[in-house]
Amino acid sequence: MNYLLDKLTDEVKKAFSDCGFPEELGTVTVSNRPDLCEFQCNGAMACAKREKKNPFDIAAAVSEKLKESSVFSSVEVVKPGFLNLNVSDALLISSLSEMEKEDDAGVSSNVPKKKIMVDYGGPNVAKPLHIGHLRSAIIGESIKRMGRFLGNEVTGDIHLGDWGLQMGLIIAELKERNKEFPDSISELEEIYPSASEKSKQDEAFKEKAMDETYKLQHGDEGNLSVWKRIMELSVADLKKNYERLNVEFDLWKGESDADPYIAPMVQKMKDEGFAVMSQGALVIDVSEEKDSKEVPPCMLLKSDGASLYTTTDLATLVERVKDYAPDQVIYVVDKRQQLHFTQVFRAAKKTGIVPSETELDFLGFGTMNGKDGKPFKTREGGVMRLETLLDDVSAEMYKKMKENEGISLSDDDIRDTSKSIALSAIKYGDLSNQASKDYIFDIDKFTSFEGNTGPYILYTMVRIKSILRKYEEQYGVKDFSAYKLRRAESSAEKALMLTLSAFGGMIISAFKELAPHRVCAYIYSLSNEFNRFYHETRILTESDEEKRKGWIALLRFTLKIFSHCIDLLGMKEVERM
């Protein structure tokens, strides 16, 4: 289907062409002055430079053509040459009705499909998840969901850190304790920090841990069996915590999966002359003439022959191309890793690890800070565990719900509901910020039922559900299939309809820009427009049956778009609040 904006643009382009002007100048955009008009076209300004004519005269000529069109309810020329446009009710209702028929509001039918991999999560095994893992998980999950919504084949990979020195440290510590395997995740979480601290104080222990790492990575059966036990315990715990975040991975692969590809990849790079020795290390020159700052060589192997993150990331790309042949790979990682991924991407393209047409995208995110502007910490000054953050926010939401005297839920239902609202508070509080920017985590602000927050969005949905339930009870209606959208009765109703019509274009641009914050901005605008319409309209007590049915159809479609949006953000719906 064509989205409303596309239809308007097609009409204005035709008018430009009919007037003898370049049709590409007829692009229509949403008005930046909604008090004056709904849409606008500024093409006459650019056309004036090309044609050496007065822009007002050009806009006036195009306007005359558009007045013959049934697409617009009004067309106005404003100096120096702007076209102010309002869409006709017929076209608006027709476009919304087309969207309403499709499960995905007709979005995916217009978008080319790709095979995409999203690399997000990235925790080290044998360690508990902490708030530093939050952003990668929820931003990556949203990107994955948006890609799938548009009809792409999207695979999410957690890319575990499971093959480095931390494994050697744990194995060495277990041997010092005369233990064959760790018994539980809690024991494992005690062993790692203990071993890590010991390695900083005891050089002999550090050497032993490095030796155990070497043996593991070279196939020692005993160390491999310990590694498998560590993986079993860690992955089970990680899955439990990611489930609480409503985050799912299709692949639970790690650095260990890339290890078999390293040796043949390095040899191939040597044979083809890409990898050369420099100061004892094996490197690939990835500098380019266009660089304004120096981009250091990509190091493949250290002087002692050990591999690095660049090595495993390149080998992982070898594996991904071989097994999945993606058109695009998106990495959701701390923005401080940008130079690393610049080196990896350039090396991958230069050496032919990935085809030239494969897109490699780095989505770097900022830090989550406390109210003091510094990285978020516990009251004791440590790094907060992720499950502790979830528990704290859930407790705050439970407290607020219990304080609401008008609530009619049981205590168990309040507890369950408060968990879903807490998740919305955390996710929306994060995702509503542009990913690359640092932000302040403010529990009081994020758990508020007012303003640009997750709870406010869910409360608006609950309001719609409540109206629909009351309508069913009051009028005894179960089947709404005959209820159709009607011409707007007020400016608030039309504003809501126009916001709904923008859904498809918003999702396409949000995914193209890898920008979940655009979904948040849209759903907040939709909430405000709905609530304005709700406060101005007597929906349930309207005596005109056809008006009432039209409004119910509008509410049902609005709820459908809300549901799509919160699912794209990885939030969960609630029925009552």
KOLTOR-683881 format. One record per residue (C-alpha): residue in three letters; x, y, z. Coordinates in nm, 2 decimals, padded with zeros to 4 digits. Example, Ala and Ser with C-alpha at 12.3 -4.5 7.8 and 13.67 -1.06 7.14 Angstrom:
BEGIN
<ALA,<01.23,-00.45,00.78>>
<SER,<01.37,-00.11,00.71>>
# end
This chain:
BEGIN
<MET,<00.00,00.00,00.00>>
<ASN,<00.10,00.37,-00.03>>
<TYR,<00.12,00.56,00.29>>
<LEU,<-00.07,00.88,00.32>>
<LEU,<00.25,01.09,00.28>>
<ASP,<00.34,00.90,-00.03>>
<LYS,<00.00,00.97,-00.19>>
<LEU,<00.03,01.33,-00.11>>
<THR,<00.38,01.35,-00.26>>
<ASP,<00.27,01.17,-00.57>>
<GLU,<-00.01,01.42,-00.62>>
<VAL,<00.22,01.73,-00.57>>
<LYS,<00.49,01.58,-00.79>>
<LYS,<00.24,01.54,-01.07>>
<ALA,<00.13,01.90,-01.03>>
<PHE,<00.50,02.02,-01.05>>
<SER,<00.55,01.81,-01.36>>
<ASP,<00.22,01.94,-01.52>>
<CYS,<00.35,02.29,-01.47>>
<GLY,<00.68,02.20,-01.65>>
<PHE,<00.89,02.19,-01.33>>
<PRO,<01.11,01.89,-01.21>>
<GLU,<00.87,01.65,-01.03>>
<GLU,<01.13,01.55,-00.77>>
<LEU,<01.07,01.90,-00.61>>
<GLY,<00.72,01.80,-00.51>>
<THR,<00.81,01.62,-00.19>>
<VAL,<00.56,01.67,00.09>>
<THR,<00.65,01.67,00.46>>
<VAL,<00.45,01.69,00.78>>
<SER,<00.40,02.06,00.86>>
<ASN,<00.64,02.21,01.12>>
<ARG,<00.36,02.46,01.19>>
<PRO,<00.05,02.24,01.26>>
<ASP,<-00.14,02.56,01.37>>
<LEU,<-00.12,02.67,01.00>>
<CYS,<-00.16,02.34,00.81>>
<GLU,<-00.12,01.97,00.82>>
<PHE,<00.14,01.92,00.55>>
<GLN,<00.38,02.14,00.35>>
<CYS,<00.59,02.15,00.03>>
<ASN,<00.89,02.38,00.00>>
<GLY,<00.99,02.27,-00.35>>
<ALA,<00.91,02.60,-00.51>>
<MET,<01.21,02.75,-00.33>>
<ALA,<01.46,02.51,-00.49>>
<CYS,<01.28,02.54,-00.82>>
<ALA,<01.31,02.91,-00.82>>
<LYS,<01.69,02.88,-00.82>>
<ARG,<01.69,02.64,-01.11>>
<GLU,<01.43,02.82,-01.32>>
<LYS,<01.53,03.17,-01.22>>
<LYS,<01.17,03.26,-01.14>>
<ASN,<00.99,03.40,-00.84>>
<PRO,<00.92,03.11,-00.59>>
<PHE,<00.57,03.25,-00.51>>
<ASP,<00.48,03.24,-00.88>>
<ILE,<00.59,02.88,-00.90>>
<ALA,<00.40,02.78,-00.59>>
<ALA,<00.09,02.96,-00.72>>
<ALA,<00.10,02.77,-01.05>>
<VAL,<00.14,02.44,-00.87>>
<SER,<-00.14,02.54,-00.64>>
<GLU,<-00.38,02.60,-00.92>>
<LYS,<-00.32,02.24,-01.04>>
<LEU,<-00.37,02.10,-00.69>>
<LYS,<-00.70,02.27,-00.65>>
<GLU,<-00.84,02.03,-00.91>>
<SER,<-00.73,01.74,-00.69>>
<SER,<-00.96,01.55,-00.45>>
<VAL,<-00.66,01.47,-00.24>>
<PHE,<-00.65,01.80,-00.06>>
<SER,<-00.92,01.98,00.13>>
<SER,<-00.72,02.31,00.10>>
<VAL,<-00.41,02.44,-00.07>>
<GLU,<-00.26,02.78,00.03>>
<VAL,<00.04,02.96,-00.10>>
<VAL,<00.24,03.15,00.16>>
<LYS,<00.53,03.39,00.08>>
<PRO,<00.80,03.36,-00.02>>
<GLY,<00.68,03.03,-00.18>>
<PHE,<00.55,02.77,00.06>>
<LEU,<00.26,02.54,-00.02>>
<ASN,<00.05,02.48,00.29>>
<LEU,<-00.16,02.17,00.25>>
<ASN,<-00.45,02.00,00.43>>
<VAL,<-00.55,01.65,00.34>>
<SER,<-00.91,01.56,00.24>>
<ASP,<-01.12,01.36,00.49>>
<ALA,<-01.19,01.10,00.22>>
<LEU,<-00.82,01.03,00.15>>
<LEU,<-00.74,01.02,00.52>>
<ILE,<-01.02,00.77,00.60>>
<SER,<-00.93,00.56,00.29>>
<SER,<-00.56,00.54,00.40>>
<LEU,<-00.64,00.45,00.76>>
<SER,<-00.89,00.19,00.64>>
<GLU,<-00.62,00.03,00.43>>
<MET,<-00.39,00.02,00.72>>
<GLU,<-00.65,-00.12,00.95>>
<LYS,<-00.71,-00.43,00.72>>
<GLU,<-00.35,-00.55,00.76>>
<ASP,<-00.21,-00.72,01.07>>
<ASP,<00.10,-00.50,01.05>>
<ALA,<-00.09,-00.19,00.94>>
<GLY,<00.04,-00.25,00.59>>
<VAL,<00.40,-00.15,00.68>>
<SER,<00.61,-00.44,00.56>>
<SER,<00.46,-00.46,00.21>>
<ASN,<00.66,-00.17,00.08>>
<VAL,<01.00,-00.25,00.22>>
<PRO,<01.28,-00.46,00.05>>
<LYS,<01.36,-00.76,00.27>>
<LYS,<01.71,-00.85,00.40>>
<LYS,<01.89,-01.11,00.61>>
<ILE,<02.02,-00.92,00.91>>
<MET,<02.22,-01.02,01.22>>
<VAL,<02.21,-00.82,01.54>>
<ASP,<02.50,-00.86,01.77>>
<TYR,<02.39,-00.75,02.12>>
<GLY,<02.42,-00.85,02.48>>
<GLY,<02.79,-00.94,02.50>>
<PRO,<02.81,-01.05,02.87>>
<ASN,<03.11,-01.24,03.00>>
<VAL,<03.01,-01.58,03.14>>
<ALA,<03.07,-01.66,03.51>>
<LYS,<02.97,-01.31,03.60>>
<PRO,<02.63,-01.17,03.70>>
<LEU,<02.46,-00.93,03.47>>
<HIS,<02.49,-00.57,03.59>>
<ILE,<02.34,-00.24,03.47>>
<GLY,<02.62,-00.20,03.23>>
<HIS,<02.46,-00.48,03.03>>
<LEU,<02.12,-00.31,03.02>>
<ARG,<02.15,-00.07,02.72>>
<SER,<02.30,-00.33,02.48>>
<ALA,<02.02,-00.57,02.56>>
<ILE,<01.72,-00.35,02.54>>
<ILE,<01.84,-00.14,02.24>>
<GLY,<01.94,-00.45,02.05>>
<GLU,<01.61,-00.62,02.13>>
<SER,<01.42,-00.32,01.99>>
<ILE,<01.63,-00.31,01.68>>
<LYS,<01.57,-00.68,01.62>>
<ARG,<01.20,-00.64,01.67>>
<MET,<01.18,-00.34,01.43>>
<GLY,<01.37,-00.53,01.16>>
<ARG,<01.14,-00.83,01.19>>
<PHE,<00.83,-00.61,01.19>>
<LEU,<00.94,-00.48,00.85>>
<GLY,<00.95,-00.84,00.72>>
<ASN,<01.33,-00.89,00.74>>
<GLU,<01.49,-01.22,00.84>>
<VAL,<01.66,-01.11,01.16>>
<THR,<01.88,-01.32,01.38>>
<GLY,<01.99,-01.20,01.73>>
<ASP,<02.32,-01.32,01.87>>
<ILE,<02.43,-01.27,02.23>>
<HIS,<02.80,-01.31,02.15>>
<LEU,<02.92,-01.43,02.49>>
<GLY,<03.26,-01.36,02.63>>
<ASP,<03.35,-01.72,02.71>>
<TRP,<03.70,-01.79,02.58>>
<GLY,<03.93,-01.55,02.75>>
<LEU,<04.15,-01.52,03.06>>
<GLN,<03.85,-01.52,03.30>>
<MET,<03.81,-01.89,03.22>>
<GLY,<04.17,-01.96,03.30>>
<LEU,<04.13,-01.77,03.63>>
<ILE,<03.83,-01.97,03.73>>
<ILE,<04.00,-02.30,03.64>>
<ALA,<04.32,-02.21,03.82>>
<GLU,<04.12,-02.11,04.14>>
<LEU,<03.92,-02.43,04.13>>
<LYS,<04.24,-02.64,04.12>>
<GLU,<04.38,-02.44,04.41>>
<ARG,<04.07,-02.53,04.61>>
<ASN,<04.09,-02.89,04.50>>
<LYS,<03.75,-02.87,04.33>>
<GLU,<03.68,-03.04,04.00>>
<PHE,<03.37,-02.83,03.91>>
<PRO,<03.18,-02.53,04.05>>
<ASP,<02.86,-02.65,04.22>>
<SER,<02.63,-02.35,04.16>>
<ILE,<02.61,-02.01,03.99>>
<SER,<02.65,-01.84,04.33>>
<GLU,<02.97,-02.03,04.39>>
<LEU,<03.09,-01.94,04.05>>
<GLU,<03.01,-01.57,04.11>>
<GLU,<03.22,-01.58,04.42>>
<ILE,<03.52,-01.76,04.26>>
<TYR,<03.57,-01.53,03.97>>
<PRO,<03.62,-01.20,04.16>>
<SER,<03.83,-01.38,04.41>>
<ALA,<04.06,-01.53,04.14>>
<SER,<04.07,-01.19,03.96>>
<GLU,<04.19,-01.01,04.27>>
<LYS,<04.44,-01.28,04.35>>
<SER,<04.59,-01.25,04.00>>
<LYS,<04.66,-00.88,04.06>>
<GLN,<04.85,-00.96,04.38>>
<ASP,<05.01,-01.29,04.29>>
<GLU,<05.22,-01.31,03.97>>
<ALA,<05.26,-01.68,03.99>>
<PHE,<04.89,-01.73,04.01>>
<LYS,<04.84,-01.51,03.71>>
<GLU,<05.09,-01.71,03.51>>
<LYS,<04.91,-02.03,03.62>>
<ALA,<04.57,-01.88,03.50>>
<MET,<04.73,-01.78,03.17>>
<ASP,<04.86,-02.14,03.13>>
<GLU,<04.51,-02.28,03.20>>
<THR,<04.37,-02.05,02.94>>
<TYR,<04.62,-02.16,02.69>>
<LYS,<04.54,-02.53,02.76>>
<LEU,<04.17,-02.46,02.73>>
<GLN,<04.21,-02.29,02.40>>
<HIS,<04.43,-02.58,02.27>>
<GLY,<04.19,-02.86,02.35>>
<ASP,<04.28,-02.98,02.69>>
<GLU,<04.00,-03.23,02.78>>
<GLY,<04.00,-03.16,03.15>>
<ASN,<03.98,-02.78,03.11>>
<LEU,<03.72,-02.82,02.84>>
<SER,<03.50,-03.03,03.07>>
<VAL,<03.52,-02.76,03.34>>
<TRP,<03.45,-02.49,03.07>>
<LYS,<03.13,-02.68,02.97>>
<ARG,<03.01,-02.69,03.33>>
<ILE,<03.08,-02.32,03.37>>
<MET,<02.88,-02.25,03.05>>
<GLU,<02.58,-02.46,03.17>>
<LEU,<02.56,-02.27,03.50>>
<SER,<02.61,-01.93,03.34>>
<VAL,<02.39,-01.96,03.04>>
<ALA,<02.10,-02.09,03.26>>
<ASP,<02.14,-01.78,03.49>>
<LEU,<02.17,-01.54,03.19>>
<LYS,<01.86,-01.67,03.03>>
<LYS,<01.66,-01.62,03.35>>
<ASN,<01.77,-01.26,03.38>>
<TYR,<01.73,-01.17,03.02>>
<GLU,<01.38,-01.33,03.03>>
<ARG,<01.29,-01.07,03.31>>
<LEU,<01.40,-00.80,03.06>>
<ASN,<01.18,-00.96,02.79>>
<VAL,<01.49,-01.00,02.58>>
<GLU,<01.55,-01.32,02.37>>
<PHE,<01.84,-01.43,02.16>>
<ASP,<01.82,-01.67,01.87>>
<LEU,<02.19,-01.77,01.90>>
<TRP,<02.39,-01.82,02.22>>
<LYS,<02.72,-01.83,02.05>>
<GLY,<03.04,-01.68,02.19>>
<GLU,<03.41,-01.62,02.12>>
<SER,<03.47,-01.99,02.16>>
<ASP,<03.27,-02.06,01.84>>
<ALA,<03.50,-01.83,01.64>>
<ASP,<03.82,-02.00,01.76>>
<PRO,<03.83,-02.27,01.49>>
<TYR,<03.82,-02.00,01.23>>
<ILE,<04.11,-01.80,01.36>>
<ALA,<04.41,-02.01,01.24>>
<PRO,<04.29,-02.05,00.88>>
<MET,<04.18,-01.69,00.86>>
<VAL,<04.52,-01.56,00.98>>
<GLN,<04.71,-01.79,00.74>>
<LYS,<04.49,-01.67,00.45>>
<MET,<04.56,-01.31,00.54>>
<LYS,<04.93,-01.38,00.55>>
<ASP,<04.93,-01.56,00.22>>
<GLU,<04.74,-01.28,00.05>>
<GLY,<04.97,-01.01,00.18>>
<PHE,<04.71,-00.84,00.40>>
<ALA,<04.87,-00.93,00.73>>
<VAL,<05.23,-00.81,00.79>>
<MET,<05.46,-00.80,01.09>>
<SER,<05.50,-00.47,01.27>>
<GLN,<05.70,-00.44,01.59>>
<GLY,<05.66,-00.81,01.65>>
<ALA,<05.28,-00.81,01.61>>
<LEU,<05.08,-00.93,01.31>>
<VAL,<04.87,-00.63,01.18>>
<ILE,<04.65,-00.52,00.89>>
<ASP,<04.68,-00.16,00.76>>
<VAL,<04.33,-00.01,00.76>>
<SER,<04.41,00.35,00.72>>
<GLU,<04.24,00.55,00.43>>
<GLU,<04.33,00.87,00.26>>
<LYS,<04.01,01.03,00.37>>
<ASP,<04.09,00.99,00.74>>
<SER,<04.11,01.31,00.93>>
<LYS,<04.24,01.13,01.23>>
<GLU,<04.49,00.85,01.24>>
<VAL,<04.33,00.50,01.24>>
<PRO,<04.59,00.25,01.38>>
<PRO,<04.65,-00.08,01.21>>
<CYS,<04.42,-00.36,01.31>>
<MET,<04.62,-00.61,01.52>>
<LEU,<04.55,-00.97,01.45>>
<LEU,<04.81,-01.14,01.68>>
<LYS,<05.02,-01.00,01.96>>
<SER,<05.39,-01.05,01.96>>
<ASP,<05.35,-01.37,02.17>>
<GLY,<05.10,-01.50,01.91>>
<ALA,<04.79,-01.45,02.13>>
<SER,<04.47,-01.34,01.96>>
<LEU,<04.27,-01.03,02.06>>
<TYR,<03.91,-00.91,02.04>>
<THR,<03.98,-00.79,01.69>>
<THR,<04.09,-01.14,01.60>>
<THR,<03.77,-01.31,01.74>>
<ASP,<03.54,-01.04,01.60>>
<LEU,<03.69,-01.10,01.25>>
<ALA,<03.67,-01.47,01.29>>
<THR,<03.31,-01.44,01.40>>
<LEU,<03.24,-01.25,01.08>>
<VAL,<03.40,-01.54,00.89>>
<GLU,<03.16,-01.78,01.06>>
<ARG,<02.86,-01.56,01.01>>
<VAL,<02.92,-01.52,00.64>>
<LYS,<02.97,-01.89,00.60>>
<ASP,<02.67,-02.00,00.80>>
<TYR,<02.41,-01.72,00.76>>
<ALA,<02.52,-01.50,00.46>>
<PRO,<02.38,-01.18,00.61>>
<ASP,<02.31,-00.87,00.40>>
<GLN,<02.37,-00.66,00.71>>
<VAL,<02.53,-00.71,01.05>>
<ILE,<02.44,-00.46,01.33>>
<TYR,<02.66,-00.43,01.64>>
<VAL,<02.50,-00.27,01.95>>
<VAL,<02.79,-00.18,02.17>>
<ASP,<02.93,00.09,02.40>>
<LYS,<03.02,00.39,02.19>>
<ARG,<03.37,00.39,02.33>>
<GLN,<03.43,00.08,02.11>>
<GLN,<03.39,00.28,01.79>>
<LEU,<03.76,00.28,01.69>>
<HIS,<03.77,-00.10,01.75>>
<PHE,<03.48,-00.16,01.51>>
<THR,<03.61,00.09,01.26>>
<GLN,<03.93,-00.12,01.24>>
<VAL,<03.73,-00.45,01.23>>
<PHE,<03.49,-00.33,00.96>>
<ARG,<03.77,-00.20,00.74>>
<ALA,<03.98,-00.51,00.78>>
<ALA,<03.68,-00.73,00.70>>
<LYS,<03.60,-00.54,00.38>>
<LYS,<03.97,-00.51,00.28>>
<THR,<04.05,-00.87,00.32>>
<GLY,<03.72,-01.00,00.17>>
<ILE,<03.59,-01.16,00.48>>
<VAL,<03.26,-01.00,00.40>>
<PRO,<03.13,-00.92,00.05>>
<SER,<03.17,-00.55,-00.04>>
<GLU,<02.79,-00.51,-00.05>>
<THR,<02.74,-00.64,00.30>>
<GLU,<02.64,-00.36,00.54>>
<LEU,<02.84,-00.35,00.87>>
<ASP,<02.68,-00.10,01.12>>
<PHE,<02.80,00.01,01.46>>
<LEU,<02.53,00.14,01.69>>
<GLY,<02.73,00.29,01.98>>
<PHE,<02.54,00.38,02.30>>
<GLY,<02.62,00.61,02.58>>
<THR,<02.63,00.55,02.95>>
<MET,<02.35,00.52,03.20>>
<ASN,<02.43,00.77,03.48>>
<GLY,<02.30,00.85,03.82>>
<LYS,<02.16,01.19,03.93>>
<ASP,<02.52,01.30,04.00>>
<GLY,<02.60,01.26,03.63>>
<LYS,<02.84,00.98,03.70>>
<PRO,<02.79,00.61,03.60>>
<PHE,<02.50,00.46,03.80>>
<LYS,<02.61,00.29,04.12>>
<THR,<02.46,00.13,04.43>>
<ARG,<02.43,00.33,04.75>>
<GLU,<02.75,00.15,04.86>>
<GLY,<02.93,00.28,04.54>>
<GLY,<02.95,-00.06,04.36>>
<VAL,<02.81,-00.16,04.02>>
<MET,<02.44,-00.26,04.06>>
<ARG,<02.33,-00.60,03.95>>
<LEU,<02.07,-00.60,03.69>>
<GLU,<01.83,-00.81,03.89>>
<THR,<01.86,-00.56,04.18>>
<LEU,<01.76,-00.28,03.95>>
<LEU,<01.46,-00.47,03.83>>
<ASP,<01.36,-00.55,04.19>>
<ASP,<01.40,-00.19,04.31>>
<VAL,<01.19,-00.05,04.03>>
<SER,<00.92,-00.32,04.07>>
<ALA,<00.91,-00.24,04.44>>
<GLU,<00.86,00.13,04.36>>
<MET,<00.58,00.05,04.12>>
<TYR,<00.41,-00.18,04.36>>
<LYS,<00.42,00.09,04.63>>
<LYS,<00.26,00.34,04.39>>
<MET,<-00.01,00.10,04.29>>
<LYS,<-00.09,00.01,04.65>>
<GLU,<-00.13,00.38,04.73>>
<ASN,<-00.39,00.42,04.46>>
<GLU,<-00.72,00.38,04.65>>
<GLY,<-00.93,00.34,04.34>>
<ILE,<-00.75,00.02,04.22>>
<SER,<-00.96,-00.29,04.21>>
<LEU,<-00.69,-00.56,04.17>>
<SER,<-00.59,-00.83,04.41>>
<ASP,<-00.25,-00.81,04.58>>
<ASP,<-00.11,-01.08,04.35>>
<ASP,<-00.24,-00.90,04.04>>
<ILE,<-00.09,-00.58,04.17>>
<ARG,<00.25,-00.75,04.21>>
<ASP,<00.24,-00.90,03.86>>
<THR,<00.12,-00.58,03.70>>
<SER,<00.38,-00.37,03.88>>
<LYS,<00.65,-00.59,03.73>>
<SER,<00.53,-00.52,03.38>>
<ILE,<00.50,-00.15,03.45>>
<ALA,<00.85,-00.15,03.61>>
<LEU,<00.98,-00.30,03.29>>
<SER,<00.81,-00.03,03.08>>
<ALA,<00.96,00.24,03.31>>
<ILE,<01.31,00.10,03.27>>
<LYS,<01.29,00.03,02.90>>
<TYR,<01.11,00.35,02.80>>
<GLY,<01.33,00.56,03.02>>
<ASP,<01.63,00.42,02.83>>
<LEU,<01.49,00.40,02.48>>
<SER,<01.33,00.74,02.47>>
<ASN,<01.69,00.88,02.47>>
<GLN,<01.89,00.88,02.15>>
<ALA,<02.11,00.57,02.19>>
<SER,<02.44,00.75,02.14>>
<LYS,<02.38,00.99,02.43>>
<ASP,<02.44,00.94,02.80>>
<TYR,<02.13,00.98,03.02>>
<ILE,<02.03,01.02,03.38>>
<PHE,<01.85,00.72,03.53>>
<ASP,<01.59,00.89,03.76>>
<ILE,<01.36,00.63,03.92>>
<ASP,<01.11,00.89,04.04>>
<LYS,<01.08,01.04,03.69>>
<PHE,<01.07,00.70,03.51>>
<THR,<00.80,00.55,03.73>>
<SER,<00.57,00.85,03.71>>
<PHE,<00.23,00.80,03.55>>
<GLU,<00.25,01.15,03.40>>
<GLY,<00.48,01.29,03.13>>
<ASN,<00.70,01.11,02.88>>
<THR,<00.73,00.78,03.06>>
<GLY,<00.65,00.41,03.01>>
<PRO,<00.38,00.40,03.28>>
<TYR,<00.20,00.70,03.11>>
<ILE,<00.20,00.51,02.78>>
<LEU,<00.06,00.19,02.95>>
<TYR,<-00.20,00.40,03.14>>
<THR,<-00.32,00.55,02.81>>
<MET,<-00.36,00.19,02.67>>
<VAL,<-00.55,00.08,02.98>>
<ARG,<-00.78,00.38,02.94>>
<ILE,<-00.87,00.27,02.58>>
<LYS,<-00.92,-00.09,02.70>>
<SER,<-01.15,00.03,02.98>>
<ILE,<-01.37,00.23,02.74>>
<LEU,<-01.39,-00.07,02.50>>
<ARG,<-01.49,-00.30,02.79>>
<LYS,<-01.75,-00.06,02.91>>
<TYR,<-01.89,-00.02,02.56>>
<GLU,<-01.93,-00.40,02.53>>
<GLU,<-02.11,-00.42,02.86>>
<GLN,<-02.33,-00.11,02.80>>
<TYR,<-02.43,-00.20,02.44>>
<GLY,<-02.39,-00.58,02.45>>
<VAL,<-02.15,-00.58,02.15>>
<LYS,<-01.89,-00.86,02.09>>
<ASP,<-01.85,-00.83,01.71>>
<PHE,<-01.70,-00.51,01.59>>
<SER,<-01.63,-00.61,01.23>>
<ALA,<-01.90,-00.39,01.09>>
<TYR,<-01.77,-00.08,01.27>>
<LYS,<-01.59,00.15,01.03>>
<LEU,<-01.38,00.47,01.06>>
<ARG,<-01.57,00.79,00.98>>
<ARG,<-01.49,01.14,00.89>>
<ALA,<-01.34,01.33,01.19>>
<GLU,<-01.59,01.53,01.39>>
<SER,<-01.33,01.76,01.55>>
<SER,<-00.98,01.89,01.52>>
<ALA,<-00.87,01.66,01.80>>
<GLU,<-01.01,01.36,01.63>>
<LYS,<-00.84,01.45,01.30>>
<ALA,<-00.51,01.51,01.47>>
<LEU,<-00.54,01.16,01.62>>
<MET,<-00.61,01.02,01.28>>
<LEU,<-00.31,01.20,01.12>>
<THR,<-00.08,01.07,01.39>>
<LEU,<-00.21,00.71,01.32>>
<SER,<-00.14,00.76,00.95>>
<ALA,<00.22,00.84,01.02>>
<PHE,<00.29,00.50,01.18>>
<GLY,<00.43,00.32,00.88>>
<GLY,<00.67,00.60,00.77>>
<MET,<00.79,00.63,01.13>>
<ILE,<00.88,00.26,01.16>>
<ILE,<01.07,00.26,00.83>>
<SER,<01.27,00.57,00.91>>
<ALA,<01.33,00.45,01.28>>
<PHE,<01.48,00.12,01.16>>
<LYS,<01.68,00.28,00.88>>
<GLU,<01.84,00.51,01.13>>
<LEU,<01.86,00.24,01.40>>
<ALA,<01.67,00.48,01.63>>
<PRO,<01.43,00.33,01.88>>
<HIS,<01.39,00.67,02.04>>
<ARG,<01.18,00.76,01.73>>
<VAL,<00.93,00.50,01.83>>
<CYS,<00.91,00.65,02.18>>
<ALA,<00.86,01.00,02.04>>
<TYR,<00.58,00.87,01.82>>
<ILE,<00.40,00.67,02.09>>
<TYR,<00.42,00.97,02.33>>
<SER,<00.27,01.19,02.06>>
<LEU,<00.00,00.93,02.00>>
<SER,<-00.08,00.92,02.37>>
<ASN,<-00.11,01.29,02.39>>
<GLU,<-00.34,01.31,02.08>>
<PHE,<-00.56,01.03,02.21>>
<ASN,<-00.59,01.18,02.55>>
<ARG,<-00.69,01.52,02.40>>
<PHE,<-00.95,01.35,02.19>>
<TYR,<-01.08,01.15,02.49>>
<HIS,<-01.12,01.46,02.71>>
<GLU,<-01.31,01.64,02.43>>
<THR,<-01.54,01.36,02.33>>
<ARG,<-01.83,01.19,02.51>>
<ILE,<-01.77,00.85,02.35>>
<LEU,<-02.00,00.62,02.55>>
<THR,<-02.28,00.86,02.60>>
<GLU,<-02.30,00.99,02.24>>
<SER,<-02.67,00.96,02.12>>
<ASP,<-02.58,00.93,01.75>>
<GLU,<-02.51,00.56,01.70>>
<GLU,<-02.31,00.60,01.38>>
<LYS,<-02.07,00.85,01.55>>
<ARG,<-02.03,00.62,01.84>>
<LYS,<-01.95,00.32,01.62>>
<GLY,<-01.70,00.53,01.43>>
<TRP,<-01.53,00.63,01.75>>
<ILE,<-01.51,00.27,01.87>>
<ALA,<-01.35,00.17,01.54>>
<LEU,<-01.10,00.45,01.59>>
<LEU,<-01.02,00.34,01.95>>
<ARG,<-00.97,-00.02,01.84>>
<PHE,<-00.73,00.09,01.56>>
<THR,<-00.55,00.32,01.80>>
<LEU,<-00.50,00.04,02.05>>
<LYS,<-00.37,-00.18,01.77>>
<ILE,<-00.10,00.08,01.68>>
<PHE,<-00.02,00.12,02.05>>
<SER,<00.03,-00.26,02.08>>
<HIS,<00.26,-00.27,01.79>>
<CYS,<00.47,00.01,01.93>>
<ILE,<00.52,-00.12,02.28>>
<ASP,<00.60,-00.47,02.14>>
<LEU,<00.87,-00.30,01.92>>
<LEU,<01.01,-00.15,02.24>>
<GLY,<01.01,-00.48,02.42>>
<MET,<00.75,-00.37,02.67>>
<LYS,<00.45,-00.57,02.79>>
<GLU,<00.08,-00.47,02.79>>
<VAL,<-00.13,-00.46,03.11>>
<GLU,<-00.50,-00.48,03.13>>
<ARG,<-00.57,-00.27,03.44>>
<MET,<-00.38,-00.02,03.65>>
# end
